[in-house]
């Protein structure tokens, strides 16, 4: 029987899954705004190469969210937890890339780092439940 903690961790997983799908879609339909919010200074949006990179990021985010939705719909808490722990590495990687590319601290600590920490915490709860 789920506890309040595992129910909360599962709700966080749903929010992350839906949120990252939305963020990925935004990179496809509004790349200028999405690029500004990602935290990499000087990210271009007008040339083909930059638009292609932003599209790749958008597709990556959409697929990451879909992977989480699949395990939410068809797997137990243990596998959901491992998927969240693995996914937290993507957010951690984004934080490090943003930090070492001269991005703002609000982006690498607040957005990417915060997401990584939240995903890791929810994942740990689910793995241990």
C-alpha positions, -999 to +999 in steps of 0.1 A: +000+000+000+014+034-010+024+058+018+021+095+017+058+098+008+055+074-022+023+091-033+041+124-032+071+110-051+048+096-077+030+129-081+064+146-085+073+120-112+040+128-131+047+166-128+083+161-141+071+139-170+044+163-181+066+193-175+095+181-196+072+172-224+059+207-224+094+222-222+105+200-251+075+210-272+083+246-265+118+242-279+101+231-311+073+257-313+090+287-297+127+282-298+136+318-290+118+319-257+128+283-248+165+291-255+164+322-233+150+302-204+175+273-208+204+294-194+231+292-221+242+327-229+244+337-266+223+307-278+213+316-313+179+309-327+181+325-362+206+303-380+199+267-392+225+251-369+212+267-337+176+259-347+186+223-354+204+220-320+173+234-302+151+209-321+173+181-310+170+193-274+132+195-278+129+160-291+152+147-263+130+164-237+098+151-252+111+115-253+124+118-217+090+127-205+074+099-225+098+074-210+086+085-175+050+083-186+055+048-198+069+036-164+042+056-146+015+038-165+030+003-166+056-003-139+059-004-102+075+021-078+109+005-079+114+009-117+098+044-115+124+053-090+153+040-111+140+059-141+139+091-120+174+085-107+186+080-143+167+110-155+182+132-128+216+127-145+202+145-175+192+175-154+226+174-136+243+174-169+223+204-181+233+222-148+270+215-154+268+225-190+250+257-181+275+265-153+306+259-173+292+278-203+289+310-183+251+307-177+234+324-148+234+308-114+196+309-113+196+286-143+222+261-132+213+260-096+177+269-096+163+253-128+186+224-137+202+217-103+169+220-085+152+196-110+181+172-106+178+172-068+140+169-069+142+140-094+169+122-073+149+126-041+117+113-056+136+085-073+153+075-041+119+074-023+104+052-050+134+028-052+133+023-015+096+019-012 
